[in-house]
Amino acid sequence: MSKISLGAHPYLLGFDQLERLAERAAKGAEGYPPYNIEHVAPDGFRITLAVAGFSEEDLSVTTEDRQLVIRGRNCEEDRDRVFLHRGIAARAFQRSFVLADGVQVTAAQMENGLLHIDLTRVQPQQVVQTIPISRK
């Protein structure tokens, strides 16, 4: 059985990147750290990540090629400590979210061990363009 490609449909011109975006989003499907995505306004979203044990300096939030990338690297200050049980994850992580055209990150803030990232969808201007037809 062969795989049907959305980008190969004759009416979907230029949508071949859609499959690549879906595959790229599926790659970052690791479960750590846990997160929520909320719809907070008609054109707003909030991603909340549980980052207990990380400080603002340990985290970075960037956008790279239509992708929101959150990285955490916990500085190992407790090398001399001996744990009898270590249940609080303090490992490095990278979590990615593919952003649609027009979605922009507007803010990032830490609150009680939660990293909140606010996004808004900017409505594009409707542009009507007339294409001149020339003769050969």
C-alpha positions in Angstrom: 0.0 0.0 0.0 1.4 3.4 -0.9 1.3 6.5 1.2 -1.0 9.3 -0.2 0.6 12.7 -0.1 -1.5 15.8 0.5 1.1 17.8 -1.4 0.5 15.7 -4.5 -3.2 16.6 -4.9 -3.6 18.8 -8.0 -5.8 21.4 -6.1 -3.4 21.9 -3.2 -0.6 23.9 -4.8 2.2 24.8 -2.4 1.0 22.7 0.5 3.8 20.1 0.2 5.3 21.7 3.3 2.3 20.7 5.4 3.4 17.1 5.7 6.9 18.2 6.7 5.5 20.5 9.4 3.4 17.6 10.8 6.4 15.3 10.9 8.5 18.0 12.6 5.8 18.5 15.2 5.5 14.8 15.9 9.3 14.5 16.5 9.1 16.6 19.7 6.4 14.4 21.3 8.5 13.6 24.4 6.6 13.8 27.7 9.0 16.0 29.7 8.3 18.6 30.8 4.5 18.4 31.0 2.6 21.3 29.5 -0.8 22.8 28.9 -2.1 24.7 25.9 -5.0 27.1 26.5 -7.1 29.2 24.2 -7.2 32.5 26.1 -8.7 35.1 23.7 -10.2 35.1 20.2 -6.7 35.2 18.8 -4.6 34.3 21.8 -3.0 31.1 23.2 -1.0 30.3 26.3 1.5 27.4 26.6 2.3 26.6 30.2 5.2 24.2 31.0 5.9 22.8 34.5 9.5 23.6 35.0 10.0 23.1 38.8 13.6 23.4 39.8 14.6 25.7 36.9 15.3 29.4 37.2 14.8 32.0 34.5 18.5 31.8 33.8 18.3 28.0 33.2 15.6 28.5 30.4 15.6 29.9 26.9 12.6 30.6 24.7 13.4 31.2 21.0 11.6 31.1 17.7 13.5 29.3 14.9 12.1 28.7 11.4 8.4 29.0 12.4 9.0 26.9 15.5 8.8 27.9 19.1 11.7 26.2 21.0 12.0 26.0 24.8 15.2 24.7 26.2 16.1 24.1 29.8 19.5 23.2 31.2 19.7 22.9 35.0 23.0 23.9 36.4 24.4 21.1 38.6 25.0 22.9 41.9 24.3 19.8 44.0 27.2 17.6 42.9 28.3 17.2 46.5 24.8 16.2 47.7 24.0 12.5 48.2 20.3 11.7 47.3 18.6 8.7 48.9 15.8 9.2 46.4 15.7 11.6 43.5 12.2 11.9 42.2 12.3 15.5 40.9 13.5 15.6 37.4 16.3 18.0 36.8 17.4 16.9 33.4 17.9 19.1 30.4 15.1 19.3 27.9 14.0 20.8 24.6 10.4 21.2 23.7 9.3 22.5 20.3 6.0 23.7 18.9 5.3 24.4 15.2 3.8 27.9 14.8 1.3 28.7 12.0 1.8 31.7 9.8 0.9 34.9 11.7 1.3 33.4 15.2 3.8 35.4 17.3 5.2 35.0 20.8 4.2 38.1 22.8 5.5 37.2 26.3 7.1 34.7 28.6 7.0 34.7 32.4 7.8 32.4 35.3 5.3 32.0 38.1 5.4 29.3 40.9 7.5 26.9 38.9 5.4 27.3 35.7 6.7 28.9 32.5 3.9 30.8 30.7 4.3 31.6 27.1 1.7 33.8 25.5 1.1 33.8 21.7 -1.2 35.8 19.5 -2.4 35.3 16.0 -2.0 38.4 13.9 -4.7 38.7 11.3 -3.2 39.2 7.8 -4.3 42.0 5.6 -6.5 40.9 2.8 -4.7 41.7 -0.4 -6.3 41.5 -3.8 -3.8 41.5 -6.6 -4.7 41.8 -10.3 -2.4 39.9 -12.6 -2.0 41.5 -16.0 -2.4 39.1 -19.0 0.1 39.7 -21.8 0.2 38.6 -25.4 3.1 36.8 -27.0 
